[in-house]
Amino acid sequence: MNSIMRRARGGAVPTPAQPGPATEPPPRLGTGLSVGLALLSGCLWFLAAPPFDLFGLGWMALVPLLLAIERAPTPGRAALLGWCAGFVAMAGAFYWLIDVLRRFASFPLVAAIAVCGLFCAYQGLVFTVAAWAVRRIRAHRSVPLAVLCPVVFVAAERLLPEVFPCGLWISQAWHPLVLQIAELTGPLGVSALLLMVNGALYELLARRRAALAPASAAALGLALVLAGGALRMREVDAAVARAPRLVVGLVQPNAAYPSSSRIARAEAERMVAALDEQTARLVRAGAELVVWSEGSYPYRLSRDLAADRPLGRAGAVRPADHAAIIIGASTAEPGTREAFNSALLVDADGRAAGRYDKVRLLAFGEYVPAIEAFPWLRALLPAGAGRFAAGAGPVALPLRAPDGSTWQIGPIICYEDILPGYLRRVGALHPDLLVNLTSDGWFGAAAEPWQHLALSVFASIELRVAMVRAVNSGVSAAIDPNGRVIARSYADDPYRDPRPADGIIATVPRLSGGRTVFGVVGNLFGNLCVVAAVLLLALTVRRRSGRAPAPRGA
């Protein structure tokens, strides 16, 4: 390893007028070793993230890949190595897609593996683009990797749209001290910290004494960020200690839900009875607001909730006893087929207080892109997929608390809790509490529910507001404004080993959210990284075009 890491000696010293790369070209590695190092990086990244949670690996996972791409003969070869690392990282994180496709789309095993492979190949493009850019820039400019890696990888993560937003930052989800920078930068700031440390560590191993200055600067930067995070957490905790409280019950049905049209009346009544039973239990335990999970109500409701009276008829919403309730249900205008994935608030007196319709629908699950042009796509999707219309935008639901105050509830459905851009729109309404209704039962219990919870903790820090999550089969949870999970349930697979309906209770503080730097400027940090990466690449092109032609016969 020492011979691999040693710099090549000799060679011309670049003049000040033509700055050279950070190091002389290092010795090449064999193809097998280079690919092995890239695959090792991919493995380290997914092992750092949930459900494996070896979070410390995230601070060194990029080092093997950097060793490989710095010694790649061309930027194109570096890009291929980056893709190998990205593909393995995504495959280790999203392996559960194979089971989802087999269970709910009836894909044969080979087809499910192929689709999952295509998904991972696309998601891995972040590593591909970043590896190419690092190799290209380092060949022409003396930019320390402690600076270059954060800039380039964050820029790639910002520019490339992801099917499921899941960045390197997920590996630190259970360690809130590291996450506090998200109030300023969003989750991309956490990725930048990880990449800064990875770049500095690699250069310490590769260049030793020559890398002491940038490595020391990186260590100082990390220490300042962590110290600032600790101070900010203390400040937020002090505000939480003075804040009013609300006791929230989260019902976890642990039920398998086919499309509502296929639920027999007896089964629907049993499901509602289970929901009501858990609601009553949580209210007896002190819940002032009860939340049901996404789509848990088995009847389609009118868009005008008041039309679902009189109480007691089949499909009518029954209020909780002395508590408000938020219900996840499908809603539609009478006489139309257009349905919405909705959250409905019924106050303690049984009056309809508001409705939210999900805005960011899941492609191929809740809507089918270009289905009018390609109607044959419906044959590849599970029954009931693609049947929802998007809501008009975020809303704040007014909740009357027992003390007479009014809380502004920010409802978000399913994966809207992990979309920073959409969360900013919710934050602009200054909610006092985020309420997430989710159904993760499709994905099994081993990985995806824990990954979803890990990704969702960033919302509380980005907006500095508490969040509660009612999840059909778990993990239901409450998260404080510092991103700490203060209460959680478990993950269940309702399609294989269903448990009875259950629920948890949590007490959450009232802090008006969205009044943060990230709430105001959004992804400014990520956009600045994009600008910096483009400028660095432009400078390499300029230098290449400005070179004098080599003499003939040389």
Solvent accessible surface area in square Angstrom, and as a share of the most:
residue,aa,sasa,rsa
1,M,141,0.63
2,N,100,0.51
3,S,68,0.44
4,I,36,0.18
5,M,14,0.06
6,R,127,0.46
7,R,115,0.42
8,A,46,0.36
9,R,215,0.78
10,G,59,0.56
11,G,66,0.63
12,A,93,0.72
13,V,129,0.74
14,P,66,0.41
15,T,82,0.48
16,P,135,0.85
17,A,92,0.71
18,Q,94,0.42
19,P,53,0.33
20,G,5,0.05
21,P,47,0.30
22,A,19,0.15
23,T,21,0.12
24,E,56,0.25
25,P,83,0.52
26,P,20,0.12
27,P,55,0.35
28,R,123,0.45
29,L,28,0.14
30,G,47,0.46
31,T,91,0.53
32,G,60,0.58
33,L,81,0.40
34,S,12,0.07
35,V,50,0.28
36,G,36,0.35
37,L,17,0.08
38,A,0,0.00
39,L,69,0.34
40,L,82,0.41
41,S,0,0.00
42,G,0,0.00
43,C,46,0.28
44,L,29,0.14
45,W,12,0.04
46,F,36,0.15
47,L,52,0.26
48,A,0,0.00
49,A,8,0.06
50,P,3,0.02
51,P,43,0.27
52,F,84,0.35
53,D,57,0.30
54,L,97,0.48
55,F,83,0.34
56,G,31,0.30
57,L,42,0.21
58,G,0,0.00
59,W,45,0.16
60,M,89,0.40
61,A,0,0.00
62,L,0,0.00
63,V,18,0.11
64,P,15,0.09
65,L,0,0.00
66,L,0,0.00
67,L,7,0.03
68,A,0,0.00
69,I,0,0.00
70,E,19,0.09
71,R,7,0.03
72,A,3,0.02
73,P,62,0.39
74,T,67,0.39
75,P,32,0.20
76,G,47,0.45
77,R,105,0.38
78,A,0,0.00
79,A,16,0.12
80,L,101,0.50
81,L,4,0.02
82,G,0,0.00
83,W,77,0.27
84,C,22,0.13
85,A,0,0.00
86,G,0,0.00
87,F,61,0.25
88,V,30,0.17
89,A,3,0.03
90,M,19,0.08
91,A,33,0.26
92,G,12,0.12
93,A,11,0.08
94,F,6,0.03
95,Y,91,0.34
96,W,15,0.05
97,L,22,0.11
98,I,44,0.22
99,D,43,0.22
100,V,21,0.12
101,L,32,0.16
102,R,119,0.43
103,R,57,0.21
104,F,34,0.14
105,A,23,0.18
106,S,97,0.63
107,F,40,0.17
108,P,91,0.57
109,L,83,0.41
110,V,122,0.70
111,A,35,0.27
112,A,0,0.00
113,I,87,0.44
114,A,55,0.42
115,V,59,0.34
116,C,8,0.05
117,G,22,0.21
118,L,130,0.65
119,F,25,0.11
120,C,1,0.00
121,A,25,0.20
122,Y,82,0.31
123,Q,3,0.01
124,G,0,0.00
125,L,62,0.31
126,V,15,0.09
127,F,5,0.02
128,T,25,0.15
129,V,66,0.38
130,A,0,0.00
131,A,0,0.00
132,W,83,0.29
133,A,4,0.03
134,V,0,0.00
135,R,31,0.11
136,R,43,0.16
137,I,0,0.00
138,R,10,0.04
139,A,35,0.27
140,H,11,0.05
141,R,51,0.19
142,S,69,0.45
143,V,21,0.12
144,P,47,0.30
145,L,0,0.00
146,A,7,0.05
147,V,80,0.46
148,L,0,0.00
149,C,0,0.00
150,P,13,0.08
151,V,22,0.13
152,V,3,0.02
153,F,2,0.01
154,V,0,0.00
155,A,4,0.03
156,A,4,0.03
157,E,19,0.08
158,R,94,0.34
159,L,108,0.54
160,L,44,0.22
161,P,99,0.63
162,E,43,0.19
163,V,79,0.45
164,F,39,0.16
165,P,24,0.15
166,C,12,0.07
167,G,8,0.08
168,L,19,0.10
169,W,13,0.05
170,I,9,0.04
171,S,5,0.04
172,Q,1,0.00
173,A,1,0.01
174,W,80,0.28
175,H,56,0.25
176,P,26,0.16
177,L,70,0.35
178,V,18,0.10
179,L,0,0.00
180,Q,7,0.03
181,I,30,0.15
182,A,0,0.00
183,E,14,0.06
184,L,93,0.46
185,T,14,0.08
186,G,0,0.00
187,P,4,0.03
188,L,14,0.07
189,G,0,0.00
190,V,0,0.00
191,S,0,0.00
192,A,12,0.09
193,L,9,0.04
194,L,0,0.00
195,L,0,0.00
196,M,32,0.14
197,V,32,0.18
198,N,0,0.00
199,G,0,0.00
200,A,9,0.07
201,L,60,0.30
202,Y,3,0.01
203,E,2,0.01
204,L,63,0.31
205,L,87,0.43
206,A,11,0.09
207,R,46,0.17
208,R,141,0.51
209,R,211,0.77
210,A,49,0.38
211,A,1,0.00
212,L,99,0.49
213,A,75,0.58
214,P,29,0.18
215,A,13,0.10
216,S,69,0.44
217,A,64,0.50
218,A,7,0.05
219,A,63,0.49
220,L,110,0.55
221,G,24,0.23
222,L,35,0.18
223,A,54,0.42
224,L,115,0.57
225,V,42,0.24
226,L,47,0.23
227,A,54,0.42
228,G,38,0.37
229,G,5,0.05
230,A,40,0.31
231,L,119,0.59
232,R,75,0.27
233,M,22,0.10
234,R,178,0.65
235,E,104,0.46
236,V,7,0.04
237,D,49,0.26
238,A,46,0.35
239,A,28,0.21
240,V,25,0.14
241,A,76,0.59
242,R,184,0.67
243,A,14,0.11
244,P,67,0.42
245,R,115,0.42
246,L,1,0.01
247,V,36,0.21
248,V,0,0.00
249,G,0,0.00
250,L,0,0.00
251,V,0,0.00
252,Q,2,0.01
253,P,8,0.05
254,N,4,0.02
255,A,15,0.12
256,A,41,0.32
257,Y,24,0.09
258,P,70,0.44
259,S,19,0.12
260,S,34,0.22
261,S,104,0.67
262,R,167,0.61
263,I,25,0.13
264,A,65,0.51
265,R,162,0.59
266,A,79,0.61
267,E,70,0.31
268,A,3,0.02
269,E,81,0.36
270,R,129,0.47
271,M,8,0.03
272,V,7,0.04
273,A,57,0.44
274,A,26,0.20
275,L,1,0.01
276,D,42,0.22
277,E,115,0.52
278,Q,20,0.09
279,T,8,0.04
280,A,42,0.33
281,R,90,0.33
282,L,2,0.01
283,V,27,0.16
284,R,186,0.68
285,A,65,0.50
286,G,36,0.34
287,A,4,0.03
288,E,49,0.22
289,L,0,0.00
290,V,0,0.00
291,V,0,0.00
292,W,4,0.02
293,S,0,0.00
294,E,19,0.09
295,G,31,0.30
296,S,0,0.00
297,Y,9,0.03
298,P,6,0.04
299,Y,44,0.17
300,R,104,0.38
301,L,3,0.02
302,S,20,0.13
303,R,27,0.10
304,D,87,0.45
305,L,8,0.04
306,A,62,0.48
307,A,57,0.45
308,D,7,0.04
309,R,72,0.26
310,P,99,0.62
311,L,86,0.43
312,G,54,0.52
313,R,112,0.41
314,A,44,0.34
315,G,8,0.08
316,A,1,0.00
317,V,1,0.00
318,R,96,0.35
319,P,43,0.27
320,A,9,0.07
321,D,94,0.49
322,H,152,0.68
323,A,1,0.01
324,A,3,0.02
325,I,1,0.01
326,I,0,0.00
327,I,0,0.00
328,G,0,0.00
329,A,1,0.00
330,S,12,0.08
331,T,0,0.00
332,A,9,0.07
333,E,87,0.39
334,P,104,0.65
335,G,90,0.87
336,T,70,0.41
337,R,227,0.83
338,E,101,0.45
339,A,1,0.01
340,F,23,0.10
341,N,8,0.04
342,S,0,0.00
343,A,0,0.00
344,L,1,0.00
345,L,1,0.00
346,V,0,0.00
347,D,12,0.06
348,A,46,0.36
349,D,94,0.49
350,G,8,0.08
351,R,130,0.48
352,A,47,0.37
353,A,34,0.26
354,G,25,0.24
355,R,84,0.31
356,Y,1,0.00
357,D,14,0.07
358,K,1,0.00
359,V,21,0.12
360,R,100,0.36
361,L,18,0.09
362,L,40,0.20
363,A,41,0.32
364,F,99,0.41
365,G,29,0.28
366,E,17,0.08
367,Y,84,0.32
368,V,9,0.05
369,P,48,0.30
370,A,55,0.42
371,I,20,0.10
372,E,151,0.68
373,A,72,0.56
374,F,96,0.40
375,P,88,0.56
376,W,153,0.54
377,L,31,0.16
378,R,122,0.45
379,A,92,0.71
380,L,91,0.45
381,L,37,0.18
382,P,43,0.27
383,A,61,0.47
384,G,28,0.27
385,A,16,0.12
386,G,12,0.12
387,R,97,0.35
388,F,28,0.12
389,A,21,0.17
390,A,57,0.44
391,G,10,0.10
392,A,115,0.89
393,G,14,0.13
394,P,27,0.17
395,V,53,0.30
396,A,33,0.26
397,L,4,0.02
398,P,59,0.37
399,L,3,0.01
400,R,124,0.45
401,A,10,0.08
402,P,98,0.62
403,D,105,0.54
404,G,64,0.62
405,S,34,0.22
406,T,56,0.32
407,W,1,0.00
408,Q,62,0.28
409,I,0,0.00
410,G,1,0.01
411,P,1,0.01
412,I,0,0.00
413,I,1,0.01
414,C,17,0.10
415,Y,30,0.11
416,E,0,0.00
417,D,1,0.00
418,I,14,0.07
419,L,13,0.07
420,P,25,0.16
421,G,45,0.44
422,Y,1,0.00
423,L,2,0.01
424,R,81,0.29
425,R,113,0.41
426,V,1,0.01
427,G,2,0.02
428,A,70,0.55
429,L,72,0.36
430,H,64,0.29
431,P,1,0.00
432,D,8,0.04
433,L,0,0.00
434,L,0,0.00
435,V,0,0.00
436,N,0,0.00
437,L,0,0.00
438,T,0,0.00
439,S,19,0.12
440,D,2,0.01
441,G,1,0.01
442,W,91,0.32
443,F,33,0.14
444,G,8,0.08
445,A,30,0.23
446,A,71,0.55
447,A,1,0.01
448,E,17,0.08
449,P,1,0.01
450,W,57,0.20
451,Q,9,0.04
452,H,10,0.04
453,L,1,0.00
454,A,0,0.00
455,L,14,0.07
456,S,0,0.00
457,V,0,0.00
458,F,3,0.01
459,A,1,0.01
460,S,0,0.00
461,I,0,0.00
462,E,2,0.01
463,L,0,0.00
464,R,14,0.05
465,V,0,0.00
466,A,0,0.00
467,M,0,0.00
468,V,0,0.00
469,R,0,0.00
470,A,0,0.00
471,V,0,0.00
472,N,2,0.01
473,S,1,0.01
474,G,0,0.00
475,V,0,0.00
476,S,1,0.00
477,A,0,0.00
478,A,0,0.00
479,I,0,0.00
480,D,13,0.06
481,P,0,0.00
482,N,1,0.00
483,G,2,0.02
484,R,83,0.30
485,V,45,0.26
486,I,83,0.42
487,A,25,0.20
488,R,132,0.48
489,S,15,0.10
490,Y,50,0.19
491,A,15,0.12
492,D,6,0.03
493,D,18,0.10
494,P,6,0.04
495,Y,71,0.27
496,R,148,0.54
497,D,103,0.53
498,P,83,0.52
499,R,118,0.43
500,P,114,0.72
501,A,22,0.17
502,D,48,0.25
503,G,10,0.09
504,I,35,0.18
505,I,61,0.31
506,A,9,0.07
507,T,65,0.38
508,V,0,0.00
509,P,4,0.02
510,R,66,0.24
511,L,34,0.17
512,S,44,0.29
513,G,0,0.00
514,G,7,0.07
515,R,156,0.57
516,T,8,0.05
517,V,75,0.43
518,F,0,0.00
519,G,16,0.15
520,V,108,0.62
521,V,63,0.36
522,G,0,0.00
523,N,26,0.13
524,L,82,0.41
525,F,59,0.25
526,G,0,0.00
527,N,63,0.32
528,L,102,0.51
529,C,8,0.05
530,V,24,0.14
531,V,81,0.47
532,A,34,0.26
533,A,9,0.07
534,V,84,0.48
535,L,107,0.53
536,L,32,0.16
537,L,40,0.20
538,A,52,0.41
539,L,67,0.34
540,T,0,0.00
541,V,82,0.47
542,R,173,0.63
543,R,40,0.15
544,R,121,0.44
545,S,91,0.59
546,G,61,0.58
547,R,118,0.43
548,A,88,0.68
549,P,123,0.77
550,A,84,0.65
551,P,102,0.64
552,R,240,0.88
553,G,87,0.84
554,A,109,0.84
